[in-house]
C-alpha cells in the first residue's frame, strides 16, 4: 500500500471509535464482517487511516440512519469499489 495523507494508519481503535461516535467493539465487529480493514502494527494493534475513518462514518450512517444490515452495507461498499475501478479503467476520474 502506498501511504498518502488519507491512507496513513495513525489512529488507534479507541481514537477511531471516538472520532466516529461508536464503541471500539463495534469497529471490531465491522472488521469481522469485512466492512473495514485497518492496518495491523507489528504488535497486532489496529491502526486506522483518515480513509478508514470516512468509511466507518459511511458504515455508521448506513446502519443507524438507513437501517441497512452488515450484509447490505458490504454489498454497497463492493459496488462502490467496483464503480471506482471501472471509472478509473475508463479514465473517468
MOPAC internal coordinates of N, CA, C and O (Angstrom, degrees):
PM7 1SCF
backbone

  N    0.0000 0     0.00 0     0.00 0    0    0    0
  C    1.4434 1     0.00 0     0.00 0    1    0    0
  C    1.5237 1   107.95 1     0.00 0    2    1    0
  O    1.2310 1   120.23 1   -50.59 1    3    2    1
  N    1.3186 1   117.18 1   129.41 1    3    2    1
  C    1.4446 1   122.16 1   173.59 1    5    3    2
  C    1.5116 1   107.66 1   -85.09 1    6    5    3
  O    1.2310 1   121.00 1   -61.17 1    7    6    5
  N    1.3082 1   115.69 1   118.83 1    7    6    5
  C    1.4587 1   119.33 1  -176.16 1    9    7    6
  C    1.5163 1   110.09 1   -84.27 1   10    9    7
  O    1.2310 1   121.21 1   -56.20 1   11   10    9
  N    1.3148 1   115.28 1   123.80 1   11   10    9
  C    1.4471 1   122.36 1   172.48 1   13   11   10
  C    1.5099 1   107.22 1  -114.80 1   14   13   11
  O    1.2310 1   120.20 1     0.25 1   15   14   13
  N    1.3191 1   117.23 1  -179.75 1   15   14   13
  C    1.4675 1   118.98 1  -178.47 1   17   15   14
  C    1.5247 1   113.66 1   -55.90 1   18   17   15
  O    1.2310 1   120.11 1   145.99 1   19   18   17
  N    1.3175 1   117.40 1   -34.01 1   19   18   17
  C    1.4691 1   119.08 1  -177.79 1   21   19   18
  C    1.5196 1   112.98 1   -90.61 1   22   21   19
  O    1.2310 1   119.75 1   170.80 1   23   22   21
  N    1.3406 1   118.07 1    -9.20 1   23   22   21
  C    1.4620 1   120.26 1  -178.56 1   25   23   22
  C    1.5210 1   113.32 1  -111.77 1   26   25   23
  O    1.2310 1   119.80 1  -179.92 1   27   26   25
  N    1.3137 1   117.98 1     0.08 1   27   26   25
  C    1.4545 1   120.97 1   179.48 1   29   27   26
  C    1.5291 1   109.63 1   -71.69 1   30   29   27
  O    1.2310 1   120.11 1   -58.46 1   31   30   29
  N    1.3359 1   117.40 1   121.54 1   31   30   29
  C    1.4706 1   120.15 1  -178.16 1   33   31   30
  C    1.5239 1   111.31 1   -77.46 1   34   33   31
  O    1.2310 1   120.52 1   -73.06 1   35   34   33
  N    1.3208 1   116.60 1   106.94 1   35   34   33
  C    1.4625 1   120.44 1  -175.64 1   37   35   34
  C    1.5244 1   114.54 1  -125.53 1   38   37   35
  O    1.2310 1   119.33 1   155.15 1   39   38   37
  N    1.3164 1   118.89 1   -24.85 1   39   38   37
  C    1.4665 1   121.67 1  -172.67 1   41   39   38
  C    1.5228 1   111.31 1   -91.61 1   42   41   39
  O    1.2310 1   120.76 1   -48.65 1   43   42   41
  N    1.3292 1   116.14 1   131.35 1   43   42   41
  C    1.4636 1   120.88 1   172.64 1   45   43   42
  C    1.5286 1   108.23 1   -69.77 1   46   45   43
  O    1.2310 1   120.74 1   -10.58 1   47   46   45
  N    1.3135 1   116.19 1   169.42 1   47   46   45
  C    1.4588 1   119.41 1  -179.92 1   49   47   46
  C    1.5302 1   111.06 1   -63.80 1   50   49   47
  O    1.2310 1   120.17 1   143.01 1   51   50   49
  N    1.3251 1   117.28 1   -36.99 1   51   50   49
  C    1.4657 1   118.88 1  -179.97 1   53   51   50
  C    1.5221 1   111.02 1   -68.91 1   54   53   51
  O    1.2310 1   120.02 1   140.86 1   55   54   53
  N    1.3361 1   117.57 1   -39.14 1   55   54   53
  C    1.4662 1   120.77 1   177.91 1   57   55   54
  C    1.5261 1   110.27 1   -67.46 1   58   57   55
  O    1.2310 1   120.24 1   136.92 1   59   58   57
  N    1.3229 1   117.15 1   -43.08 1   59   58   57
  C    1.4632 1   120.84 1   179.14 1   61   59   58
  C    1.5274 1   110.49 1   -62.15 1   62   61   59
  O    1.2310 1   120.64 1   135.30 1   63   62   61
  N    1.3186 1   116.39 1   -44.70 1   63   62   61
  C    1.4662 1   120.55 1   179.58 1   65   63   62
  C    1.5210 1   110.85 1   -60.51 1   66   65   63
  O    1.2310 1   120.53 1   138.03 1   67   66   65
  N    1.3217 1   116.60 1   -41.97 1   67   66   65
  C    1.4639 1   120.12 1   179.18 1   69   67   66
  C    1.5285 1   111.13 1   -65.41 1   70   69   67
  O    1.2310 1   120.55 1   138.82 1   71   70   69
  N    1.3306 1   116.56 1   -41.18 1   71   70   69
  C    1.4686 1   120.40 1  -179.74 1   73   71   70
  C    1.5276 1   112.93 1   -61.18 1   74   73   71
  O    1.2310 1   120.52 1   145.70 1   75   74   73
  N    1.3301 1   116.61 1   -34.30 1   75   74   73
  C    1.4692 1   119.59 1  -177.81 1   77   75   74
  C    1.5255 1   113.15 1  -101.55 1   78   77   75
  O    1.2310 1   120.28 1   177.24 1   79   78   77
  N    1.3343 1   117.07 1    -2.76 1   79   78   77
  C    1.4527 1   120.38 1   177.17 1   81   79   78
  C    1.5110 1   114.41 1    74.00 1   82   81   79
  O    1.2310 1   120.77 1  -143.51 1   83   82   81
  N    1.3297 1   116.13 1    36.49 1   83   82   81
  C    1.4586 1   121.36 1   178.82 1   85   83   82
  C    1.5244 1   109.25 1  -127.66 1   86   85   83
  O    1.2310 1   120.92 1   -14.90 1   87   86   85
  N    1.3129 1   115.84 1   165.10 1   87   86   85
  C    1.4603 1   121.41 1   176.41 1   89   87   86
  C    1.5316 1   108.66 1   -80.49 1   90   89   87
  O    1.2310 1   119.54 1   -35.23 1   91   90   89
  N    1.3314 1   118.48 1   144.77 1   91   90   89
  C    1.4665 1   119.65 1   177.82 1   93   91   90
  C    1.5320 1   113.57 1   -53.94 1   94   93   91
  O    1.2310 1   120.12 1   145.31 1   95   94   93
  N    1.3272 1   117.38 1   -34.69 1   95   94   93
  C    1.4687 1   119.18 1   178.65 1   97   95   94
  C    1.5245 1   110.98 1   -63.16 1   98   97   95
  O    1.2310 1   120.08 1   147.16 1   99   98   97
  N    1.3227 1   117.45 1   -32.84 1   99   98   97
  C    1.4650 1   120.89 1   177.30 1  101   99   98
  C    1.5208 1   109.78 1   -63.45 1  102  101   99
  O    1.2310 1   120.14 1   139.87 1  103  102  101
  N    1.3294 1   117.34 1   -40.13 1  103  102  101
  C    1.4608 1   120.78 1   177.59 1  105  103  102
  C    1.5243 1   110.68 1   -64.37 1  106  105  103
  O    1.2310 1   120.36 1   140.39 1  107  106  105
  N    1.3289 1   116.92 1   -39.61 1  107  106  105
  C    1.4717 1   120.26 1   176.54 1  109  107  106
  C    1.5280 1   110.56 1   -62.62 1  110  109  107
  O    1.2310 1   120.61 1   140.45 1  111  110  109
  N    1.3356 1   116.44 1   -39.55 1  111  110  109
  C    1.4606 1   120.85 1   178.58 1  113  111  110
  C    1.5278 1   110.65 1   -64.77 1  114  113  111
  O    1.2310 1   120.57 1   136.16 1  115  114  113
  N    1.3276 1   116.52 1   -43.84 1  115  114  113
  C    1.4681 1   120.01 1   177.52 1  117  115  114
  C    1.5238 1   110.55 1   -59.87 1  118  117  115
  O    1.2310 1   120.33 1   139.83 1  119  118  117
  N    1.3292 1   116.97 1   -40.17 1  119  118  117
  C    1.4599 1   119.97 1   177.60 1  121  119  118
  C    1.5333 1   110.46 1   -64.70 1  122  121  119
  O    1.2310 1   120.39 1   136.37 1  123  122  121
  N    1.3245 1   116.86 1   -43.63 1  123  122  121
  C    1.4675 1   121.10 1   179.92 1  125  123  122
  C    1.5241 1   111.69 1   -60.73 1  126  125  123
  O    1.2310 1   120.59 1   148.83 1  127  126  125
  N    1.3295 1   116.48 1   -31.17 1  127  126  125
  C    1.4659 1   121.37 1   179.05 1  129  127  126
  C    1.5328 1   112.11 1   -87.69 1  130  129  127
  O    1.2310 1   120.37 1  -178.17 1  131  130  129
  N    1.3177 1   116.90 1     1.83 1  131  130  129
  C    1.4604 1   120.66 1   176.60 1  133  131  130
  C    1.5177 1   114.72 1    78.11 1  134  133  131
  O    1.2310 1   120.18 1  -160.67 1  135  134  133
  N    1.3342 1   117.26 1    19.33 1  135  134  133
  C    1.4541 1   120.23 1  -177.48 1  137  135  134
  C    1.5234 1   112.67 1   -85.00 1  138  137  135
  O    1.2310 1   120.61 1   155.82 1  139  138  137
  N    1.3257 1   116.44 1   -24.18 1  139  138  137
  C    1.4604 1   121.80 1   178.87 1  141  139  138
  C    1.5268 1   107.30 1  -146.45 1  142  141  139
  O    1.2310 1   120.63 1   -34.30 1  143  142  141
  N    1.3405 1   116.41 1   145.70 1  143  142  141
  C    1.4519 1   120.62 1  -179.45 1  145  143  142
  C    1.5356 1   109.61 1  -127.32 1  146  145  143
  O    1.2310 1   120.15 1   -95.67 1  147  146  145
  N    1.3179 1   117.32 1    84.33 1  147  146  145
  C    1.4619 1   118.65 1  -179.99 1  149  147  146
  C    1.5278 1   110.88 1   -68.18 1  150  149  147
  O    1.2310 1   121.31 1   -24.91 1  151  150  149
  N    1.3102 1   115.09 1   155.09 1  151  150  149
  C    1.4582 1   121.97 1   174.57 1  153  151  150
  C    1.5260 1   107.88 1   -66.75 1  154  153  151
  O    1.2310 1   120.65 1   -35.17 1  155  154  153
  N    1.3120 1   116.36 1   144.83 1  155  154  153
  C    1.4678 1   120.95 1   175.31 1  157  155  154
  C    1.5233 1   108.59 1  -111.03 1  158  157  155
  O    1.2310 1   120.90 1   -60.14 1  159  158  157
  N    1.3256 1   115.88 1   119.86 1  159  158  157
  C    1.4612 1   121.48 1   177.15 1  161  159  158
  C    1.5300 1   109.14 1   -68.63 1  162  161  159
  O    1.2310 1   120.36 1   -12.57 1  163  162  161
  N    1.3216 1   116.91 1   167.43 1  163  162  161
  C    1.4654 1   121.21 1   179.65 1  165  163  162
  C    1.5214 1   112.86 1   -55.16 1  166  165  163
  O    1.2310 1   120.49 1   149.56 1  167  166  165
  N    1.3218 1   116.66 1   -30.44 1  167  166  165
  C    1.4664 1   120.35 1   179.67 1  169  167  166
  C    1.5314 1   112.30 1   -86.63 1  170  169  167
  O    1.2310 1   120.21 1  -175.20 1  171  170  169
  N    1.3433 1   117.21 1     4.80 1  171  170  169
  C    1.4667 1   121.59 1   176.87 1  173  171  170
  C    1.5159 1   114.74 1    90.23 1  174  173  171
  O    1.2310 1   120.34 1   172.99 1  175  174  173
  N    1.3175 1   116.95 1    -7.01 1  175  174  173
  C    1.4612 1   119.15 1  -179.38 1  177  175  174
  C    1.5234 1   111.03 1   -71.26 1  178  177  175
  O    1.2310 1   121.35 1   -38.26 1  179  178  177
  N    1.3291 1   115.02 1   141.74 1  179  178  177
  C    1.4540 1   121.26 1   177.18 1  181  179  178
  C    1.5216 1   109.18 1   -75.79 1  182  181  179
  O    1.2310 1   121.08 1   -38.09 1  183  182  181
  N    1.3232 1   115.54 1   141.91 1  183  182  181
  C    1.4602 1   121.98 1   174.08 1  185  183  182
  C    1.5199 1   107.37 1  -132.87 1  186  185  183
  O    1.2310 1   121.37 1   -51.85 1  187  186  185
  N    1.3267 1   114.99 1   128.15 1  187  186  185
  C    1.4568 1   121.54 1  -176.54 1  189  187  186
  C    1.5275 1   110.40 1  -107.20 1  190  189  187
  O    1.2310 1   120.71 1   -36.59 1  191  190  189
  N    1.3176 1   116.25 1   143.41 1  191  190  189
  C    1.4566 1   122.70 1   177.53 1  193  191  190
  C    1.5295 1   109.36 1   -96.81 1  194  193  191
  O    1.2310 1   120.91 1    -7.77 1  195  194  193
  N    1.3240 1   115.86 1   172.23 1  195  194  193
  C    1.4684 1   120.17 1   175.07 1  197  195  194
  C    1.5249 1   110.08 1   -59.94 1  198  197  195
  O    1.2310 1   120.00 1   142.93 1  199  198  197
  N    1.3232 1   117.60 1   -37.07 1  199  198  197
  C    1.4713 1   121.09 1   177.33 1  201  199  198
  C    1.5329 1   110.49 1   -64.44 1  202  201  199
  O    1.2310 1   120.38 1   139.45 1  203  202  201
  N    1.3321 1   116.89 1   -40.55 1  203  202  201
  C    1.4709 1   120.25 1   176.35 1  205  203  202
  C    1.5298 1   110.75 1   -62.26 1  206  205  203
  O    1.2310 1   120.42 1   139.27 1  207  206  205
  N    1.3288 1   116.80 1   -40.73 1  207  206  205
  C    1.4680 1   121.07 1   179.27 1  209  207  206
  C    1.5270 1   109.65 1   -61.03 1  210  209  207
  O    1.2310 1   120.44 1   136.16 1  211  210  209
  N    1.3071 1   116.76 1   -43.84 1  211  210  209
  C    1.4720 1   120.50 1   178.42 1  213  211  210
  C    1.5286 1   110.41 1   -62.87 1  214  213  211
  O    1.2310 1   120.23 1   137.95 1  215  214  213
  N    1.3235 1   117.16 1   -42.05 1  215  214  213
  C    1.4725 1   121.18 1   177.13 1  217  215  214
  C    1.5241 1   110.25 1   -61.77 1  218  217  215
  O    1.2310 1   120.07 1   136.89 1  219  218  217
  N    1.3243 1   117.46 1   -43.11 1  219  218  217
  C    1.4643 1   120.95 1   178.90 1  221  219  218
  C    1.5203 1   111.56 1   -62.12 1  222  221  219
  O    1.2310 1   120.31 1   141.27 1  223  222  221
  N    1.3192 1   117.01 1   -38.73 1  223  222  221
  C    1.4737 1   119.80 1   176.67 1  225  223  222
  C    1.5216 1   110.96 1   -64.44 1  226  225  223
  O    1.2310 1   120.82 1   139.37 1  227  226  225
  N    1.3234 1   116.04 1   -40.63 1  227  226  225
  C    1.4661 1   119.65 1   177.61 1  229  227  226
  C    1.5319 1   110.41 1   -62.91 1  230  229  227
  O    1.2310 1   120.47 1   135.17 1  231  230  229
  N    1.3209 1   116.71 1   -44.83 1  231  230  229
  C    1.4623 1   121.27 1   179.19 1  233  231  230
  C    1.5292 1   110.07 1   -61.74 1  234  233  231
  O    1.2310 1   120.83 1   134.27 1  235  234  233
  N    1.3193 1   116.01 1   -45.73 1  235  234  233
  C    1.4754 1   120.79 1   178.66 1  237  235  234
  C    1.5244 1   110.67 1   -56.78 1  238  237  235
  O    1.2310 1   120.63 1   133.20 1  239  238  237
  N    1.3232 1   116.39 1   -46.80 1  239  238  237
  C    1.4647 1   120.30 1  -178.17 1  241  239  238
  C    1.5263 1   111.71 1   -66.07 1  242  241  239
  O    1.2310 1   120.29 1   137.46 1  243  242  241
  N    1.3233 1   117.05 1   -42.54 1  243  242  241
  C    1.4702 1   119.65 1   178.85 1  245  243  242
  C    1.5268 1   110.58 1   -63.11 1  246  245  243
  O    1.2310 1   120.58 1   141.64 1  247  246  245
  N    1.3065 1   116.50 1   -38.36 1  247  246  245
  C    1.4547 1   120.67 1  -179.11 1  249  247  246
  C    1.5256 1   111.97 1   -74.53 1  250  249  247
  O    1.2310 1   120.66 1   126.80 1  251  250  249
  N    1.3270 1   116.34 1   -53.20 1  251  250  249
  C    1.4699 1   120.22 1  -172.12 1  253  251  250
  C    1.5232 1   112.99 1   -80.94 1  254  253  251
  O    1.2310 1   119.60 1   138.40 1  255  254  253
  N    1.3110 1   118.37 1   -41.60 1  255  254  253
  C    1.4677 1   120.66 1  -176.51 1  257  255  254
  C    1.5216 1   112.88 1   -85.92 1  258  257  255
  O    1.2310 1   121.24 1   142.38 1  259  258  257
  N    1.3318 1   115.24 1   -37.62 1  259  258  257
  C    1.4644 1   119.14 1  -175.95 1  261  259  258
  C    1.5196 1   113.33 1   -99.43 1  262  261  259
  O    1.2310 1   120.04 1   165.90 1  263  262  261
  N    1.3250 1   117.53 1   -14.10 1  263  262  261
  C    1.4620 1   120.91 1   178.76 1  265  263  262
  C    1.5180 1   114.34 1    72.22 1  266  265  263
  O    1.2310 1   120.21 1  -153.83 1  267  266  265
  N    1.3147 1   117.20 1    26.17 1  267  266  265
  C    1.4648 1   121.40 1  -178.31 1  269  267  266
  C    1.5234 1   108.68 1   -87.54 1  270  269  267
  O    1.2310 1   120.46 1   -43.47 1  271  270  269
  N    1.3266 1   116.73 1   136.53 1  271  270  269
  C    1.4675 1   120.66 1  -179.66 1  273  271  270
  C    1.5314 1   110.27 1   -80.36 1  274  273  271
  O    1.2310 1   120.89 1    -7.40 1  275  274  273
  N    1.3306 1   115.91 1   172.60 1  275  274  273
  C    1.4637 1   119.82 1  -174.29 1  277  275  274
  C    1.5246 1   112.96 1   -62.61 1  278  277  275
  O    1.2310 1   119.71 1   144.87 1  279  278  277
  N    1.3169 1   118.16 1   -35.13 1  279  278  277
  C    1.4632 1   120.15 1   177.91 1  281  279  278
  C    1.5302 1   110.26 1   -64.42 1  282  281  279
  O    1.2310 1   120.32 1   138.57 1  283  282  281
  N    1.3045 1   116.99 1   -41.43 1  283  282  281
  C    1.4624 1   120.71 1   178.00 1  285  283  282
  C    1.5139 1   111.82 1   -66.59 1  286  285  283
  O    1.2310 1   120.73 1   139.20 1  287  286  285
  N    1.3245 1   116.21 1   -40.80 1  287  286  285
  C    1.4620 1   120.39 1   178.54 1  289  287  286
  C    1.5274 1   109.83 1   -63.95 1  290  289  287
  O    1.2310 1   120.39 1   136.52 1  291  290  289
  N    1.3299 1   116.87 1   -43.48 1  291  290  289
  C    1.4685 1   120.53 1   178.34 1  293  291  290
  C    1.5193 1   110.49 1   -58.09 1  294  293  291
  O    1.2310 1   120.07 1   138.27 1  295  294  293
  N    1.3247 1   117.47 1   -41.73 1  295  294  293
  C    1.4709 1   121.08 1  -179.56 1  297  295  294
  C    1.5294 1   110.70 1   -66.81 1  298  297  295
  O    1.2310 1   120.40 1   138.59 1  299  298  297
  N    1.3184 1   116.85 1   -41.41 1  299  298  297
  C    1.4696 1   120.58 1   177.81 1  301  299  298
  C    1.5254 1   109.83 1   -59.84 1  302  301  299
  O    1.2310 1   120.46 1   134.25 1  303  302  301
  N    1.3325 1   116.73 1   -45.75 1  303  302  301
  C    1.4590 1   120.88 1   179.95 1  305  303  302
  C    1.5266 1   110.84 1   -63.19 1  306  305  303
  O    1.2310 1   120.31 1   136.95 1  307  306  305
  N    1.3324 1   117.01 1   -43.05 1  307  306  305
  C    1.4677 1   120.69 1   177.77 1  309  307  306
  C    1.5265 1   110.86 1   -59.06 1  310  309  307
  O    1.2310 1   120.37 1   136.75 1  311  310  309
  N    1.3224 1   116.90 1   -43.25 1  311  310  309
  C    1.4608 1   120.59 1  -179.94 1  313  311  310
  C    1.5233 1   111.93 1   -67.89 1  314  313  311
  O    1.2310 1   120.25 1   142.43 1  315  314  313
  N    1.3272 1   117.13 1   -37.57 1  315  314  313
  C    1.4638 1   120.44 1   176.59 1  317  315  314
  C    1.5248 1   110.59 1   -63.67 1  318  317  315
  O    1.2310 1   120.46 1   137.55 1  319  318  317
  N    1.3369 1   116.72 1   -42.45 1  319  318  317
  C    1.4601 1   120.64 1   179.21 1  321  319  318
  C    1.5198 1   111.22 1   -66.00 1  322  321  319
  O    1.2310 1   120.23 1   140.75 1  323  322  321
  N    1.3312 1   117.16 1   -39.25 1  323  322  321
  C    1.4588 1   121.22 1   176.76 1  325  323  322
  C    1.5199 1   110.51 1   -63.06 1  326  325  323
  O    1.2310 1   120.17 1   134.63 1  327  326  325
  N    1.3099 1   117.29 1   -45.37 1  327  326  325
  C    1.4573 1   121.50 1   178.20 1  329  327  326
  C    1.5261 1   111.08 1   -58.81 1  330  329  327
  O    1.2310 1   120.26 1   136.32 1  331  330  329
  N    1.3235 1   117.11 1   -43.68 1  331  330  329
  C    1.4622 1   121.33 1   179.32 1  333  331  330
  C    1.5309 1   110.77 1   -62.84 1  334  333  331
  O    1.2310 1   120.36 1   136.70 1  335  334  333
  N    1.3415 1   116.91 1   -43.30 1  335  334  333
  C    1.4802 1   120.14 1   178.26 1  337  335  334
  C    1.5136 1   111.29 1   -62.68 1  338  337  335
  O    1.2310 1   120.40 1   138.35 1  339  338  337
  N    1.3407 1   116.84 1   -41.65 1  339  338  337
  C    1.4708 1   120.23 1   179.62 1  341  339  338
  C    1.5139 1   111.50 1   -66.61 1  342  341  339
  O    1.2310 1   120.66 1   138.48 1  343  342  341
  N    1.3355 1   116.35 1   -41.52 1  343  342  341
  C    1.4652 1   119.92 1   177.68 1  345  343  342
  C    1.5241 1   111.12 1   -62.70 1  346  345  343
  O    1.2310 1   120.80 1   139.36 1  347  346  345
  N    1.3204 1   116.08 1   -40.64 1  347  346  345
  C    1.4657 1   120.37 1   178.90 1  349  347  346
  C    1.5231 1   110.20 1   -65.18 1  350  349  347
  O    1.2310 1   120.45 1   136.52 1  351  350  349
  N    1.3335 1   116.74 1   -43.48 1  351  350  349
  C    1.4656 1   120.80 1   180.00 1  353  351  350
  C    1.5279 1   111.66 1   -63.57 1  354  353  351
  O    1.2310 1   120.59 1   147.85 1  355  354  353
  N    1.3212 1   116.48 1   -32.15 1  355  354  353
  C    1.4627 1   120.79 1  -179.02 1  357  355  354
  C    1.5204 1   112.09 1   -89.96 1  358  357  355
  O    1.2310 1   120.59 1   178.10 1  359  358  357
  N    1.3390 1   116.47 1    -1.90 1  359  358  357
  C    1.4452 1   120.25 1   179.77 1  361  359  358
  C    1.5124 1   114.21 1    74.03 1  362  361  359
  O    1.2310 1   120.59 1  -154.47 1  363  362  361
  N    1.3237 1   116.47 1    25.53 1  363  362  361
  C    1.4726 1   121.50 1  -177.70 1  365  363  362
  C    1.5227 1   112.69 1   -84.43 1  366  365  363
  O    1.2310 1   120.09 1   168.56 1  367  366  365
  N    1.3278 1   117.43 1   -11.44 1  367  366  365
  C    1.4756 1   119.32 1  -176.83 1  369  367  366
  C    1.4828 1   111.14 1  -118.92 1  370  369  367
  O    1.2310 1   120.10 1   180.00 1  371  370  369

